[in-house]
Every structure is written in C-alpha cells, then in structure tokens.
C-alpha cells in the first residue's frame, strides 16, 4: 500500500483545504443556523447560502470527486485518493454537499454509474451529477432487517410492460427535498429463486401514482428528515430495473460498502476537528490552571489521538482494497472499521460538547450538527452484534 499521494491528488488536497478555510468555514455560523431551520422553513435560506459555494466548488475542480473511472465525472478519484478528501469534508456536517459528495447521494450515483443503462444515466444520473436532482434510497423496512433479507416484504410483480410495486419502506432520506425525483427501491421480484437472487432494484419516479409519503422522523436533525414511504400498486416501466433482475442484494452490498467507508472517513474528519476544538477550549484559563492539565482530560485526549490515528490507517487500507479488488471489500475489514470509527468519533464529539458546555450548541460551532449527524449514522449502522459476527467469521475463515 503506497501512502504517497500523486502530484494531482496533492494539488487537489491543498486546493480543498484552502477552499474550506476561505469559502466554507467563514460562513459556518450562518449555514449552521440555516441547516437547523431547514426542516421547518423548506430549506430556502440554506439553499441560498450553499448555491454560490457549489458554483465556486465546480469552478475550482472540486466536484463529484467520489466517482472513480467514470466518463461522466472525469475529475473523479480512486477510493484511495478520495479518502483524505472526504475526511477533510468532515470539518462541517454540511460541507460534503457543497462538493456534491454527500452521502447517501454519492453512493447512489456510484451505483447508477456502475449498473444502470445508458438511458437511465442520461435521464437520472446526469442531473444528480449536476446537483439538480436526487434519488432516495429505499431498502430498509419496518419490522424487518436488511441483514436478514428473508424478512423483507416489499415485492414487485411483472404485469405486461411494467413492474407493480407493493410494500413499505422506512429510513428513506431526502423524500421531502424538492429535488428528489426518484427512489431506488429494493423489491422481491422472484420468490422462487435462490434467496440471494430474489431481489431487484427498481427506479421509481417520485411522482408515480401510489407513492405515498408517511411519517417524517423529525427527531433526527436534518434539512430533509428520513421518512416512511408506502408503495400501493405503483407501476414502474420494465426498463427501470437497475442492472439485471436478481442483482438487488449485490447492489445493496455495494451501497453498504461505499456508505460505510465514506461515513467512517467523514466521521474521522469531524472527530479530528472536534479534538482540536476540545484542546483549545481546555487551554483557556479556568481557576488556578487550565483544565487541559487535569489527568482525566489528558487521558481522553490521548485516547482520542490513538483511536484517530489507528482507525485512519484502517480506513485508508479499506479504501486501497476497494481499488485493488474492483469495488469489493472483505466484510471483516469493513466491519472492523464500522465498529471503531463511528463510536470513536461520537465519543470525541461528546467530550468536546462536555468541555464547551452550553456554547457547544451555538451556531458558531459545528458540534451540535456533528452530534446529530453521528447519532443518526450510528443508528443506521449495523448493530454491534452483526459487526462482531462478521469479524469473528473472518477470523474463522483464515
């Protein structure tokens, strides 16, 4: 694993850090306030702030960096090259969206680029690459587990020239965003096939008759809170299947690999800045000596630094393996990263929140946004027992 960046990547990394310092972070307080209110005001103020930044990012060549080896995004980097970029974007909860690199949209675009027909790419992927539209991912279901596919109930049956979709999904992100024009829906299309080949991924237009939005999960701070969706006899053209029928679980696993890696790297970037904020806060005079000299805080700082540096090496190795294995990644490696990165980042941010007291929830700091985002990512990540089982199974197969 060669750790040295290429000259191009080194230049892009420098440009990205300069962009963060000169364009994004000076607007942090205003964007944080707009982000917090976006779920109730429709996001108009947030869009007005982010749109000029997105235009500048495109002009700076810092756009769609996540998409490797694609003719539709020639500026895209390999997973290894992109890893430090997404980590740098973790400096603010909303920064990745400025570069059109936010999850889960980035993984959705990679999936469409890898599996979709050219017609689907023209009509659906290209507008996403321009940040003009979004496709929501709809795989999880109420009272079911993505880690037990036999428990999923949403089905699509062929009827003439269309698929007819029935079922319910939950944790659907972006449904209330006006730009969301479609949903990628994981459906059972062949109950008689082997389990791994029973499912397909269908692109369902948001405007299709029978797509019924349910409750929004407002407890999770986000401009577009996750929501429930019901599909009541929705007719979808046959050519709207992504890839081939029966490839749905393969694409689900691809999406989980990409979002798992990107979320971990983003979380490390957030934790790195949270640690710097923590140390800065503790160095301020308080009583006889700054709190940074207290053994408890020194222990926490040491734990955070050790965890960040070791987890970063694991994340970079996962990115390198994705490149070497044509988008595949040993399940054990990803499970180790997910078991470590999100809890470490959340703990570091919580320590920084504790040190800042009430100031932590002021819009001038990124701590409240990180806390909400990391708690959501932790909720959506595989349960600890699932991760531990993957790690143990990897050991047993050695």
N, C-alpha and C positions, 0 to 999 in steps of 0.2 A: 504494500500500500504506500504509494508515493505521496507524501504530505505537502510537497511543494506545489503552489498554485502556478498555473500557466501565466504568461505575461498578460494575456487578455483578461483572465479572471482577476488577477491582481489589480489591474486598472479598473475593472468594474466594481470590485470591492471598495477601492478607495473612493470611487465616484458615489457609490451608495452611501458610505459613511458621511461624505460631505453633504449629500442631499438630505440625509437625516438631520444633520446638525444645522443646516442653513435654511431648509424649507419646512420640514415636518415639526421638529421639536419647538421652534419658536411659536408655532400655532397650537401647541399641545393643550393648553388650558381651554382655548375656545372650542377645539374639536372634542375634548373630553365632555364639555358641557353639552354640546350638540348631540354627541353619542348617547349621553344619559337620557336625553329628552326625545330621542328619535322614535322610540316605540309609541309615544303618545302624540307627537306632532307630525307624523308622517315622514320624518327624515329630511324635510326640505332644507332646514338650516345646515344639517350635516352634509348633504349633497353640495350645497353652495360652497362649503369650505373645502371639500375634498376634490371637486371637479378641477379647479385650477392646479392643484397639486398633481393630479393624474396626468394632466396635459404636460406639465413640466417633466414628469417621470418618463413619459413617452419620448419627449424631445431629448432627454438625457440617455436614451437607450436602456432604461431600467424598467422594462415592460415585458410581462409574460416570460420571466427568466426561468420558470419551473419546467418548461416543456422541452425536453431534450430531443434532438434529431427530428424536428418537425419542419416541413417546408412552410407551414402556416405561421410559425413563430421562429424565424431563423436566429433570433437573439437568444433562444433557449439554451440552457446549460445542462451538463450531465448532473446526475444526482450528487455526485461528489463535489462538483464545482458549485452547485447551488446551495449546499449545506450551510456554509458560513453566511450566505446572503439571507436566508430565511431566519437564521439565528439573529442577525443584525436587525431584521424587521420586528423582532420580538420586543424592541425597546418601547413600543407603544401597542396597545391592544388592537388598534385600528390601522397600523402602519402598512401591513401587507396588502390591504385593499387599495392603497394608493398606487401600488405597482401591479395591480390585477393579479396578485399572487395569494390571495386569502383562501383559506380552507373553509368549507369543503369544495368551493368552486374550482380550485386548482386541480384537485384530484379528478373532478368530474370532466374537466377539459382534457386532461391526460387520457382518461378512459375513452372519451369520444374520439380523440385523435388516434388511439390505438385500435379501436374496434368498429367505429361507426362507418357507414357507407359514405362515399364522397358527397352524395346528395344531402345526407344528414349534416355532414361537416359544413357544407356550403350554407345551409339554411339555419343551423343551430349553433355549431361551434364557432364559426367566424364572428357572429355578433357577440359571443361570450369573450372571445379574444380581444374585442374592441371595448369590452365592459359595457356594452349596450343592452345585454340581456343576461339572464341567469337560468340555470336548470337546477331545480331542487332534487336532492337525493331522497328517495322514499323506499327504505328497506326494512327498518325496524317496525314491529307490530305490537299492539297492546297484548299483554298476557302471552307473549312468545319471546323467544331468544334467538338472535342471529347466530348464536353459537350452537344451536340445535335446529338446523334447517327443517327437520321433520315437524317442528312446531309451528311453522309459518303457514298461514291460511289464505292469503291473497292469491287469487287464481285468475288466469286469462284463458279463455277458450276461443278457438278459431270458429268464426261464423262468416262464411263466404270470403269477402275480401278484407276482413277486419278481425282484430282480436277484441273480445269483450271482457272487460276487467271488472271483477267484484272483489271487495275486501277493504281493509282499513290499515292505515299506517300511522306511526307516531314519530316524534322527534324529527319532523320534516322542517328543514331550515330554509328560510328565505321565502316562504309561501306568501307572506304579506308584502314582500318587496314588489313594487310596481314593475320592476324589470324582469321578474320571474315569469318566463313564458312557457316553461315545460317542467315536467317531473320525470326523473328516471325511476321507474317503479319495478321492483323485484317481484316477479309473479311466478306461480307454479303453472307451467304450460303443458306438462306431460307427466301425469301422476303414475303412469305405468313404467316409466324409465327408471334406471338406477337413480338413487337419491341425488347424487351429485349432478345429474343431467336433467333433473325435473324442472329446473328454474330458468327463466329467461329475463332479460332486462328490456323493458319497453319504454319508449319515449312518449309520454302522454302530454298533449298540449294542455296548458293550464286552463284554457278557455273551453275545453271539451265538455259537452253535456254530461252530467253525472259526477264531475269532480267537485266534491263537497268539503269545504274547509270546516274543521271542527274547532275545538277549544285551542286557544293560544296559551303557551306555558310562560306566562309573564313573570314567573318567579326567577327566570334566568335573564339577567340584564343583557340586552342585545337590541340593535336597531330593528331587527326583524326576528321576534322570538320564535323558537320552534313551535310547531303546531301539529295537531292531528288532522288527518285527511281521510275521507271515505270515498271509495270508488264504486258507484252504483250503476252498473251496466254501461261503463264507459267504452265507447267504440274507438279503436285505435287502428289506423291503417297497418296492413301487414308489414310494409317496408319500414315501419317504425321500431322493429326489433333491432337492438344493438348487437352487433356480432351475429352469431348464429343461435337459433333456438337451442336451449340446453346449456348455454355458456354463462348463465346468470351468476352462479356461485363463483366461477372463475373471476368474473368482473368484481363481485363483492369482495373477494380476497385481495384483488389488486387495489381496490379503493381503500381497504383497511390497511394495506401495507403503506400506501402513499400518505394517507392522512395520519397514520400512526407515527411515521418518520417525521413528517413535516410538523405535526403538533409537538413532538418531543423537541425538535430543534428550536421552534418558536418559543417553547416554554423555557429552554435554556437561556435564550436571549433575554427574556423577561426576568428570569432569576438573576442573571448577571448584573443587569442594571439595578434590580431590587437590592442586591448585595451592596452595590456602590452607594445607593441612597441610604441604606441601613448604616453603613460605616460613617458616612457624612453626618447623619443625624446623631450618632453616638459620640462623635468627636466634638459636638457642641458642648460648651461648659454647662455643667449641672451639679451644683453643690461643690464639694471640695475638689473633685476631679471628674473629667469626662467619663460617661458610662462605658465607653469603649474599653476601659481598663478593668472592668468587672469580669471576674473569671467566667461567669455564665455567658456573657455576650462574646467573650473571646472563644469559648467553646463552640458557640453557634456559628460564629464567623468561620472558624476552622472547619467545622462540619460542612458548611455550605461550599467553601472553596474546594475541599477534597471531592465532594459529590459532583460539583460542576465540572471539574477537570476530568475526572474519570468517566462521567456519563457522556461528556462531549466526545471523548475518544470512541466510546461505544457507538454513539450516533454517527460519527464520521465513518466508522467501519461499516455500519449498516448501509450508508449511502454508497460507499465504494462497492459493496457486494451487490447492490441493485444494478449498478452499471456493469459489473463483471458477469452477472447472471441474467442479463437481458430482462430486467424488471422483476426478477424473482428474489426472494429473501428468505433464508431459513426462519421458520416460525419461532424457533428458540431465540434467535438473535433479536427479533422484533419484540418478543415477549419480555426479554431482559431489559430492553430499552424502555418499554412502556411501564414496566414495574418500577423503574428507577426515576425516569425523567419527570413525569407529572407530579408525583408526591414530593420530590426534591424541590421543584420549582414552587409548588404551592406552600411548602413549609418555609422556604426562604422569603416569599412574599408576605406570609403571615408574620414572620419575625419582623420584617420591615414595617408592616402595619402596626404591630405592637409598639415598636420604638417611636413611631411618628404620632401615636395616639390619635386624637380627633383630626389632626392635619392630614392623616392618610386618606381621608375621604373628601378632601378638597380637590377641585378640578385642576389645580395647578400640578398635581402629582398623578402618575399613572397607576398608583397602587390599587384603587378601587376597581378600575377596569380590568387589570390583571387578575384580581381576586375573583371577580365574576366569571371571567373567561376560563380561568384554570379550573374553577369548581365545575363549570359546565363540561369541560374536556374530561375531567376526572369521572364525572357521571356517565359520559358516553363511552369511556374506555372499557375494555374487557374487565370483568371482575378479577380481583386478585387471585381467586382460586383457579380461574381459567388460565391466567398468565403463568401461575406456578405449575399447573399441569403441563403446559407447553414446554416450559423449561425442563421439567423433570423428564418428559418424554424424549426430549433432545438428548439428555444425558444417557437414557437407557438405550438409545439407538447408536451410541458411539461405538 
